[in-house]
Amino acid sequence: MRSWLSSGLTLLATLAAGCVVGSEGGGPSGRLMSLDEALARRDRGQAVLVDVRSAAAFAEGHIPGAINIPAGEIRTRMAELRKTGKLPILYCG
C-alpha cells in the first residue's frame, strides 16, 4: 500500500480555501496543484477527489465524481481512501 495514505491529517494541514492538495512521492505532506491537474489525474484513474467540506456544502454542489469526507472525519475514514488504491486529492471551497 502506498505510504501517502499514512497521514491524512498532514495533508489537511496544507489546505486553504480554494485549494487542491495531493500527496505523492511517498511522503505524507501534500502539495498544491491546479484544478486542471487534479481533474486530469482523476480522468486517468490515478486519483480520487475528496471534498473535505461539510455534507451540507457538498450537497449544494461539488466536482462530479468526488467523494465527501468532511475534514474532521479524515482520520477515522482513512480505510475508505486506502481501499481506492488511488492518490487522494483533497479540496475545499
Jmol script that loads the backbone (N, CA, C; Angstrom):
load data "model"
ATOM      1  N   MET A   1       0.845  -1.183   0.000  1.00  0.00           N
ATOM      2  CA  MET A   1       0.000   0.000   0.000  1.00  0.00           C
ATOM      3  C   MET A   1       0.890   1.245   0.000  1.00  0.00           C
ATOM      4  N   ARG A   2       0.465   2.262  -0.691  1.00  0.00           N
ATOM      5  CA  ARG A   2       1.274   3.470  -0.823  1.00  0.00           C
ATOM      6  C   ARG A   2       1.302   4.241   0.490  1.00  0.00           C
ATOM      7  N   SER A   3       2.463   4.754   0.823  1.00  0.00           N
ATOM      8  CA  SER A   3       2.641   5.418   2.109  1.00  0.00           C
ATOM      9  C   SER A   3       1.982   6.781   2.196  1.00  0.00           C
ATOM     10  N   TRP A   4       1.556   7.376   1.075  1.00  0.00           N
ATOM     11  CA  TRP A   4       0.926   8.694   1.143  1.00  0.00           C
ATOM     12  C   TRP A   4      -0.400   8.641   1.865  1.00  0.00           C
ATOM     13  N   LEU A   5      -0.923   7.466   2.126  1.00  0.00           N
ATOM     14  CA  LEU A   5      -2.177   7.372   2.868  1.00  0.00           C
ATOM     15  C   LEU A   5      -1.947   7.310   4.370  1.00  0.00           C
ATOM     16  N   SER A   6      -0.710   7.317   4.793  1.00  0.00           N
ATOM     17  CA  SER A   6      -0.418   7.122   6.201  1.00  0.00           C
ATOM     18  C   SER A   6      -0.786   8.297   7.081  1.00  0.00           C
ATOM     19  N   SER A   7      -0.904   9.487   6.526  1.00  0.00           N
ATOM     20  CA  SER A   7      -1.161  10.632   7.381  1.00  0.00           C
ATOM     21  C   SER A   7      -2.067  11.651   6.707  1.00  0.00           C
ATOM     22  N   GLY A   8      -3.341  11.380   6.678  1.00  0.00           N
ATOM     23  CA  GLY A   8      -4.296  12.309   6.083  1.00  0.00           C
ATOM     24  C   GLY A   8      -4.317  13.642   6.789  1.00  0.00           C
ATOM     25  N   LEU A   9      -4.013  13.649   8.079  1.00  0.00           N
ATOM     26  CA  LEU A   9      -4.041  14.908   8.817  1.00  0.00           C
ATOM     27  C   LEU A   9      -2.928  15.838   8.357  1.00  0.00           C
ATOM     28  N   THR A  10      -1.798  15.292   7.955  1.00  0.00           N
ATOM     29  CA  THR A  10      -0.740  16.142   7.430  1.00  0.00           C
ATOM     30  C   THR A  10      -1.208  16.813   6.147  1.00  0.00           C
ATOM     31  N   LEU A  11      -1.929  16.082   5.321  1.00  0.00           N
ATOM     32  CA  LEU A  11      -2.473  16.672   4.107  1.00  0.00           C
ATOM     33  C   LEU A  11      -3.407  17.819   4.445  1.00  0.00           C
ATOM     34  N   LEU A  12      -4.254  17.613   5.428  1.00  0.00           N
ATOM     35  CA  LEU A  12      -5.207  18.655   5.789  1.00  0.00           C
ATOM     36  C   LEU A  12      -4.519  19.912   6.295  1.00  0.00           C
ATOM     37  N   ALA A  13      -3.364  19.755   6.883  1.00  0.00           N
ATOM     38  CA  ALA A  13      -2.660  20.917   7.409  1.00  0.00           C
ATOM     39  C   ALA A  13      -2.298  21.904   6.319  1.00  0.00           C
ATOM     40  N   THR A  14      -2.220  21.448   5.070  1.00  0.00           N
ATOM     41  CA  THR A  14      -1.846  22.354   3.992  1.00  0.00           C
ATOM     42  C   THR A  14      -3.056  22.932   3.264  1.00  0.00           C
ATOM     43  N   LEU A  15      -4.252  22.542   3.658  1.00  0.00           N
ATOM     44  CA  LEU A  15      -5.439  23.051   2.984  1.00  0.00           C
ATOM     45  C   LEU A  15      -5.692  24.518   3.292  1.00  0.00           C
ATOM     46  N   ALA A  16      -6.114  25.235   2.294  1.00  0.00           N
ATOM     47  CA  ALA A  16      -6.563  26.618   2.447  1.00  0.00           C
ATOM     48  C   ALA A  16      -7.756  26.781   1.512  1.00  0.00           C
ATOM     49  N   ALA A  17      -8.580  27.743   1.758  1.00  0.00           N
ATOM     50  CA  ALA A  17      -9.783  27.927   0.941  1.00  0.00           C
ATOM     51  C   ALA A  17      -9.433  27.994  -0.535  1.00  0.00           C
ATOM     52  N   GLY A  18     -10.166  27.230  -1.323  1.00  0.00           N
ATOM     53  CA  GLY A  18      -9.993  27.262  -2.764  1.00  0.00           C
ATOM     54  C   GLY A  18      -8.809  26.489  -3.297  1.00  0.00           C
ATOM     55  N   CYS A  19      -8.212  25.635  -2.519  1.00  0.00           N
ATOM     56  CA  CYS A  19      -7.032  24.927  -2.990  1.00  0.00           C
ATOM     57  C   CYS A  19      -7.342  23.466  -3.256  1.00  0.00           C
ATOM     58  N   VAL A  20      -6.443  22.836  -3.963  1.00  0.00           N
ATOM     59  CA  VAL A  20      -6.494  21.401  -4.211  1.00  0.00           C
ATOM     60  C   VAL A  20      -5.159  20.849  -3.746  1.00  0.00           C
ATOM     61  N   VAL A  21      -5.183  19.781  -2.957  1.00  0.00           N
ATOM     62  CA  VAL A  21      -3.957  19.225  -2.405  1.00  0.00           C
ATOM     63  C   VAL A  21      -3.882  17.747  -2.728  1.00  0.00           C
ATOM     64  N   GLY A  22      -2.721  17.313  -3.186  1.00  0.00           N
ATOM     65  CA  GLY A  22      -2.480  15.891  -3.386  1.00  0.00           C
ATOM     66  C   GLY A  22      -1.149  15.550  -2.756  1.00  0.00           C
ATOM     67  N   SER A  23      -0.946  14.300  -2.447  1.00  0.00           N
ATOM     68  CA  SER A  23       0.313  13.890  -1.871  1.00  0.00           C
ATOM     69  C   SER A  23       0.901  12.802  -2.746  1.00  0.00           C
ATOM     70  N   GLU A  24       2.147  12.971  -3.121  1.00  0.00           N
ATOM     71  CA  GLU A  24       2.779  11.964  -3.966  1.00  0.00           C
ATOM     72  C   GLU A  24       4.244  11.844  -3.598  1.00  0.00           C
ATOM     73  N   GLY A  25       4.927  10.954  -4.251  1.00  0.00           N
ATOM     74  CA  GLY A  25       6.348  10.766  -3.978  1.00  0.00           C
ATOM     75  C   GLY A  25       6.598  10.030  -2.681  1.00  0.00           C
ATOM     76  N   GLY A  26       5.572   9.363  -2.153  1.00  0.00           N
ATOM     77  CA  GLY A  26       5.758   8.557  -0.962  1.00  0.00           C
ATOM     78  C   GLY A  26       5.679   9.328   0.335  1.00  0.00           C
ATOM     79  N   GLY A  27       5.560  10.646   0.297  1.00  0.00           N
ATOM     80  CA  GLY A  27       5.521  11.402   1.532  1.00  0.00           C
ATOM     81  C   GLY A  27       4.122  11.839   1.891  1.00  0.00           C
ATOM     82  N   PRO A  28       3.847  12.045   3.155  1.00  0.00           N
ATOM     83  CA  PRO A  28       2.513  12.409   3.574  1.00  0.00           C
ATOM     84  C   PRO A  28       2.213  13.892   3.496  1.00  0.00           C
ATOM     85  N   SER A  29       3.200  14.721   3.171  1.00  0.00           N
ATOM     86  CA  SER A  29       2.969  16.166   3.218  1.00  0.00           C
ATOM     87  C   SER A  29       2.313  16.638   1.937  1.00  0.00           C
ATOM     88  N   GLY A  30       1.327  17.042   1.623  1.00  0.00           N
ATOM     89  CA  GLY A  30       0.749  17.336   0.321  1.00  0.00           C
ATOM     90  C   GLY A  30       1.430  18.450  -0.442  1.00  0.00           C
ATOM     91  N   ARG A  31       0.978  18.663  -1.617  1.00  0.00           N
ATOM     92  CA  ARG A  31       1.436  19.797  -2.414  1.00  0.00           C
ATOM     93  C   ARG A  31       0.217  20.376  -3.111  1.00  0.00           C
ATOM     94  N   LEU A  32       0.275  21.657  -3.336  1.00  0.00           N
ATOM     95  CA  LEU A  32      -0.815  22.306  -4.047  1.00  0.00           C
ATOM     96  C   LEU A  32      -0.728  21.955  -5.514  1.00  0.00           C
ATOM     97  N   MET A  33      -1.880  21.776  -6.151  1.00  0.00           N
ATOM     98  CA  MET A  33      -1.908  21.530  -7.588  1.00  0.00           C
ATOM     99  C   MET A  33      -3.106  22.253  -8.162  1.00  0.00           C
ATOM    100  N   SER A  34      -3.073  22.461  -9.452  1.00  0.00           N
ATOM    101  CA  SER A  34      -4.181  23.154 -10.110  1.00  0.00           C
ATOM    102  C   SER A  34      -5.379  22.212 -10.225  1.00  0.00           C
ATOM    103  N   LEU A  35      -6.536  22.800 -10.373  1.00  0.00           N
ATOM    104  CA  LEU A  35      -7.737  22.008 -10.585  1.00  0.00           C
ATOM    105  C   LEU A  35      -7.606  21.187 -11.866  1.00  0.00           C
ATOM    106  N   ASP A  36      -7.021  21.774 -12.908  1.00  0.00           N
ATOM    107  CA  ASP A  36      -6.835  21.044 -14.166  1.00  0.00           C
ATOM    108  C   ASP A  36      -6.003  19.774 -13.957  1.00  0.00           C
ATOM    109  N   GLU A  37      -4.932  19.879 -13.182  1.00  0.00           N
ATOM    110  CA  GLU A  37      -4.098  18.710 -12.920  1.00  0.00           C
ATOM    111  C   GLU A  37      -4.867  17.668 -12.117  1.00  0.00           C
ATOM    112  N   ALA A  38      -5.626  18.116 -11.116  1.00  0.00           N
ATOM    113  CA  ALA A  38      -6.406  17.185 -10.304  1.00  0.00           C
ATOM    114  C   ALA A  38      -7.428  16.444 -11.160  1.00  0.00           C
ATOM    115  N   LEU A  39      -8.109  17.169 -12.034  1.00  0.00           N
ATOM    116  CA  LEU A  39      -9.109  16.543 -12.895  1.00  0.00           C
ATOM    117  C   LEU A  39      -8.463  15.581 -13.887  1.00  0.00           C
ATOM    118  N   ALA A  40      -7.299  15.937 -14.394  1.00  0.00           N
ATOM    119  CA  ALA A  40      -6.588  15.056 -15.327  1.00  0.00           C
ATOM    120  C   ALA A  40      -6.204  13.750 -14.639  1.00  0.00           C
ATOM    121  N   ARG A  41      -5.729  13.842 -13.415  1.00  0.00           N
ATOM    122  CA  ARG A  41      -5.367  12.637 -12.666  1.00  0.00           C
ATOM    123  C   ARG A  41      -6.595  11.777 -12.393  1.00  0.00           C
ATOM    124  N   ARG A  42      -7.704  12.426 -12.048  1.00  0.00           N
ATOM    125  CA  ARG A  42      -8.955  11.691 -11.837  1.00  0.00           C
ATOM    126  C   ARG A  42      -9.366  10.988 -13.128  1.00  0.00           C
ATOM    127  N   ASP A  43      -9.316  11.713 -14.237  1.00  0.00           N
ATOM    128  CA  ASP A  43      -9.741  11.164 -15.515  1.00  0.00           C
ATOM    129  C   ASP A  43      -8.870   9.995 -15.978  1.00  0.00           C
ATOM    130  N   ARG A  44      -7.596   9.990 -15.578  1.00  0.00           N
ATOM    131  CA  ARG A  44      -6.689   8.891 -15.921  1.00  0.00           C
ATOM    132  C   ARG A  44      -6.820   7.718 -14.938  1.00  0.00           C
ATOM    133  N   GLY A  45      -7.697   7.861 -13.940  1.00  0.00           N
ATOM    134  CA  GLY A  45      -7.891   6.797 -12.957  1.00  0.00           C
ATOM    135  C   GLY A  45      -6.797   6.722 -11.912  1.00  0.00           C
ATOM    136  N   GLN A  46      -6.010   7.786 -11.785  1.00  0.00           N
ATOM    137  CA  GLN A  46      -4.890   7.809 -10.845  1.00  0.00           C
ATOM    138  C   GLN A  46      -5.262   8.378  -9.486  1.00  0.00           C
ATOM    139  N   ALA A  47      -6.375   9.089  -9.406  1.00  0.00           N
ATOM    140  CA  ALA A  47      -6.689   9.823  -8.186  1.00  0.00           C
ATOM    141  C   ALA A  47      -8.174   9.771  -7.873  1.00  0.00           C
ATOM    142  N   VAL A  48      -8.469   9.971  -6.613  1.00  0.00           N
ATOM    143  CA  VAL A  48      -9.844  10.144  -6.159  1.00  0.00           C
ATOM    144  C   VAL A  48      -9.932  11.544  -5.546  1.00  0.00           C
ATOM    145  N   LEU A  49     -10.942  12.302  -5.959  1.00  0.00           N
ATOM    146  CA  LEU A  49     -11.136  13.645  -5.425  1.00  0.00           C
ATOM    147  C   LEU A  49     -11.958  13.550  -4.149  1.00  0.00           C
ATOM    148  N   VAL A  50     -11.477  14.204  -3.104  1.00  0.00           N
ATOM    149  CA  VAL A  50     -12.128  14.158  -1.804  1.00  0.00           C
ATOM    150  C   VAL A  50     -12.491  15.582  -1.389  1.00  0.00           C
ATOM    151  N   ASP A  51     -13.777  15.849  -1.335  1.00  0.00           N
ATOM    152  CA  ASP A  51     -14.283  17.147  -0.902  1.00  0.00           C
ATOM    153  C   ASP A  51     -14.343  17.112   0.618  1.00  0.00           C
ATOM    154  N   VAL A  52     -13.588  17.988   1.277  1.00  0.00           N
ATOM    155  CA  VAL A  52     -13.492  17.951   2.736  1.00  0.00           C
ATOM    156  C   VAL A  52     -14.435  18.936   3.429  1.00  0.00           C
ATOM    157  N   ARG A  53     -15.372  19.481   2.675  1.00  0.00           N
ATOM    158  CA  ARG A  53     -16.359  20.383   3.279  1.00  0.00           C
ATOM    159  C   ARG A  53     -17.448  19.572   3.974  1.00  0.00           C
ATOM    160  N   SER A  54     -18.358  20.259   4.623  1.00  0.00           N
ATOM    161  CA  SER A  54     -19.463  19.593   5.311  1.00  0.00           C
ATOM    162  C   SER A  54     -20.360  18.876   4.306  1.00  0.00           C
ATOM    163  N   ALA A  55     -21.145  17.942   4.807  1.00  0.00           N
ATOM    164  CA  ALA A  55     -22.088  17.222   3.943  1.00  0.00           C
ATOM    165  C   ALA A  55     -23.085  18.185   3.305  1.00  0.00           C
ATOM    166  N   ALA A  56     -23.493  19.207   4.045  1.00  0.00           N
ATOM    167  CA  ALA A  56     -24.441  20.190   3.513  1.00  0.00           C
ATOM    168  C   ALA A  56     -23.823  20.968   2.351  1.00  0.00           C
ATOM    169  N   ALA A  57     -22.581  21.408   2.503  1.00  0.00           N
ATOM    170  CA  ALA A  57     -21.898  22.140   1.433  1.00  0.00           C
ATOM    171  C   ALA A  57     -21.693  21.241   0.223  1.00  0.00           C
ATOM    172  N   PHE A  58     -21.348  19.979   0.454  1.00  0.00           N
ATOM    173  CA  PHE A  58     -21.159  19.012  -0.636  1.00  0.00           C
ATOM    174  C   PHE A  58     -22.466  18.835  -1.406  1.00  0.00           C
ATOM    175  N   ALA A  59     -23.575  18.752  -0.676  1.00  0.00           N
ATOM    176  CA  ALA A  59     -24.884  18.569  -1.303  1.00  0.00           C
ATOM    177  C   ALA A  59     -25.276  19.764  -2.173  1.00  0.00           C
ATOM    178  N   GLU A  60     -24.778  20.937  -1.825  1.00  0.00           N
ATOM    179  CA  GLU A  60     -25.085  22.147  -2.611  1.00  0.00           C
ATOM    180  C   GLU A  60     -24.342  22.169  -3.941  1.00  0.00           C
ATOM    181  N   GLY A  61     -23.283  21.417  -4.052  1.00  0.00           N
ATOM    182  CA  GLY A  61     -22.525  21.363  -5.296  1.00  0.00           C
ATOM    183  C   GLY A  61     -21.111  20.887  -5.047  1.00  0.00           C
ATOM    184  N   HIS A  62     -20.604  20.074  -5.966  1.00  0.00           N
ATOM    185  CA  HIS A  62     -19.249  19.533  -5.842  1.00  0.00           C
ATOM    186  C   HIS A  62     -18.752  19.111  -7.224  1.00  0.00           C
ATOM    187  N   ILE A  63     -17.487  18.790  -7.306  1.00  0.00           N
ATOM    188  CA  ILE A  63     -16.899  18.320  -8.554  1.00  0.00           C
ATOM    189  C   ILE A  63     -17.466  16.923  -8.839  1.00  0.00           C
ATOM    190  N   PRO A  64     -17.977  16.699 -10.049  1.00  0.00           N
ATOM    191  CA  PRO A  64     -18.531  15.388 -10.380  1.00  0.00           C
ATOM    192  C   PRO A  64     -17.525  14.260 -10.115  1.00  0.00           C
ATOM    193  N   GLY A  65     -18.005  13.203  -9.490  1.00  0.00           N
ATOM    194  CA  GLY A  65     -17.168  12.048  -9.188  1.00  0.00           C
ATOM    195  C   GLY A  65     -16.440  12.130  -7.864  1.00  0.00           C
ATOM    196  N   ALA A  66     -16.497  13.288  -7.205  1.00  0.00           N
ATOM    197  CA  ALA A  66     -15.819  13.447  -5.915  1.00  0.00           C
ATOM    198  C   ALA A  66     -16.586  12.698  -4.832  1.00  0.00           C
ATOM    199  N   ILE A  67     -15.850  12.322  -3.795  1.00  0.00           N
ATOM    200  CA  ILE A  67     -16.494  11.764  -2.612  1.00  0.00           C
ATOM    201  C   ILE A  67     -16.410  12.811  -1.509  1.00  0.00           C
ATOM    202  N   ASN A  68     -17.290  12.701  -0.546  1.00  0.00           N
ATOM    203  CA  ASN A  68     -17.319  13.663   0.552  1.00  0.00           C
ATOM    204  C   ASN A  68     -16.847  13.002   1.834  1.00  0.00           C
ATOM    205  N   ILE A  69     -15.751  13.507   2.356  1.00  0.00           N
ATOM    206  CA  ILE A  69     -15.279  13.127   3.687  1.00  0.00           C
ATOM    207  C   ILE A  69     -14.941  14.434   4.389  1.00  0.00           C
ATOM    208  N   PRO A  70     -15.835  14.924   5.265  1.00  0.00           N
ATOM    209  CA  PRO A  70     -15.555  16.177   5.957  1.00  0.00           C
ATOM    210  C   PRO A  70     -14.206  16.135   6.685  1.00  0.00           C
ATOM    211  N   ALA A  71     -13.550  17.261   6.738  1.00  0.00           N
ATOM    212  CA  ALA A  71     -12.192  17.352   7.296  1.00  0.00           C
ATOM    213  C   ALA A  71     -12.063  16.665   8.652  1.00  0.00           C
ATOM    214  N   GLY A  72     -13.041  16.831   9.496  1.00  0.00           N
ATOM    215  CA  GLY A  72     -12.979  16.237  10.830  1.00  0.00           C
ATOM    216  C   GLY A  72     -13.099  14.725  10.851  1.00  0.00           C
ATOM    217  N   GLU A  73     -13.438  14.120   9.711  1.00  0.00           N
ATOM    218  CA  GLU A  73     -13.611  12.670   9.646  1.00  0.00           C
ATOM    219  C   GLU A  73     -12.485  11.963   8.902  1.00  0.00           C
ATOM    220  N   ILE A  74     -11.544  12.701   8.357  1.00  0.00           N
ATOM    221  CA  ILE A  74     -10.476  12.090   7.555  1.00  0.00           C
ATOM    222  C   ILE A  74      -9.759  10.987   8.333  1.00  0.00           C
ATOM    223  N   ARG A  75      -9.365  11.263   9.544  1.00  0.00           N
ATOM    224  CA  ARG A  75      -8.602  10.280  10.332  1.00  0.00           C
ATOM    225  C   ARG A  75      -9.388   8.986  10.509  1.00  0.00           C
ATOM    226  N   THR A  76     -10.654   9.088  10.838  1.00  0.00           N
ATOM    227  CA  THR A  76     -11.437   7.876  11.095  1.00  0.00           C
ATOM    228  C   THR A  76     -11.879   7.163   9.824  1.00  0.00           C
ATOM    229  N   ARG A  77     -11.751   7.820   8.683  1.00  0.00           N
ATOM    230  CA  ARG A  77     -12.197   7.213   7.424  1.00  0.00           C
ATOM    231  C   ARG A  77     -11.058   6.927   6.450  1.00  0.00           C
ATOM    232  N   MET A  78      -9.824   6.870   6.969  1.00  0.00           N
ATOM    233  CA  MET A  78      -8.668   6.608   6.119  1.00  0.00           C
ATOM    234  C   MET A  78      -8.769   5.264   5.394  1.00  0.00           C
ATOM    235  N   ALA A  79      -9.389   4.281   6.004  1.00  0.00           N
ATOM    236  CA  ALA A  79      -9.514   2.968   5.368  1.00  0.00           C
ATOM    237  C   ALA A  79     -10.287   3.083   4.056  1.00  0.00           C
ATOM    238  N   GLU A  80     -11.256   3.966   4.022  1.00  0.00           N
ATOM    239  CA  GLU A  80     -12.035   4.213   2.811  1.00  0.00           C
ATOM    240  C   GLU A  80     -11.127   4.678   1.668  1.00  0.00           C
ATOM    241  N   LEU A  81     -10.216   5.579   1.989  1.00  0.00           N
ATOM    242  CA  LEU A  81      -9.288   6.084   0.977  1.00  0.00           C
ATOM    243  C   LEU A  81      -8.289   5.012   0.564  1.00  0.00           C
ATOM    244  N   ARG A  82      -7.817   4.231   1.517  1.00  0.00           N
ATOM    245  CA  ARG A  82      -6.858   3.168   1.196  1.00  0.00           C
ATOM    246  C   ARG A  82      -7.461   2.160   0.217  1.00  0.00           C
ATOM    247  N   LYS A  83      -8.737   1.870   0.390  1.00  0.00           N
ATOM    248  CA  LYS A  83      -9.401   0.882  -0.467  1.00  0.00           C
ATOM    249  C   LYS A  83      -9.436   1.312  -1.931  1.00  0.00           C
ATOM    250  N   THR A  84      -9.374   2.602  -2.203  1.00  0.00           N
ATOM    251  CA  THR A  84      -9.417   3.055  -3.591  1.00  0.00           C
ATOM    252  C   THR A  84      -8.121   2.723  -4.317  1.00  0.00           C
ATOM    253  N   GLY A  85      -7.004   2.656  -3.586  1.00  0.00           N
ATOM    254  CA  GLY A  85      -5.708   2.409  -4.206  1.00  0.00           C
ATOM    255  C   GLY A  85      -5.241   3.577  -5.058  1.00  0.00           C
ATOM    256  N   LYS A  86      -5.890   4.725  -4.897  1.00  0.00           N
ATOM    257  CA  LYS A  86      -5.565   5.897  -5.718  1.00  0.00           C
ATOM    258  C   LYS A  86      -5.060   7.049  -4.847  1.00  0.00           C
ATOM    259  N   LEU A  87      -4.395   7.973  -5.490  1.00  0.00           N
ATOM    260  CA  LEU A  87      -3.921   9.182  -4.826  1.00  0.00           C
ATOM    261  C   LEU A  87      -5.121   9.988  -4.346  1.00  0.00           C
ATOM    262  N   PRO A  88      -5.237  10.276  -3.047  1.00  0.00           N
ATOM    263  CA  PRO A  88      -6.337  11.133  -2.602  1.00  0.00           C
ATOM    264  C   PRO A  88      -5.984  12.599  -2.838  1.00  0.00           C
ATOM    265  N   ILE A  89      -6.856  13.291  -3.533  1.00  0.00           N
ATOM    266  CA  ILE A  89      -6.663  14.722  -3.760  1.00  0.00           C
ATOM    267  C   ILE A  89      -7.779  15.427  -2.992  1.00  0.00           C
ATOM    268  N   LEU A  90      -7.379  16.155  -1.968  1.00  0.00           N
ATOM    269  CA  LEU A  90      -8.333  16.841  -1.101  1.00  0.00           C
ATOM    270  C   LEU A  90      -8.602  18.240  -1.617  1.00  0.00           C
ATOM    271  N   TYR A  91      -9.860  18.649  -1.576  1.00  0.00           N
ATOM    272  CA  TYR A  91     -10.176  20.013  -1.966  1.00  0.00           C
ATOM    273  C   TYR A  91     -11.277  20.560  -1.078  1.00  0.00           C
ATOM    274  N   CYS A  92     -11.351  21.892  -1.051  1.00  0.00           N
ATOM    275  CA  CYS A  92     -12.364  22.585  -0.274  1.00  0.00           C
ATOM    276  C   CYS A  92     -12.730  23.872  -1.005  1.00  0.00           C
ATOM    277  N   GLY A  93     -13.779  24.485  -0.553  1.00  0.00           N
ATOM    278  CA  GLY A  93     -14.179  25.787  -1.060  1.00  0.00           C
ATOM    279  C   GLY A  93     -14.313  25.949  -2.511  1.00  0.00           C
TER     280      GLY A  93
END
end "model"
wireframe off; spacefill off
backbone 0.3
color backbone group
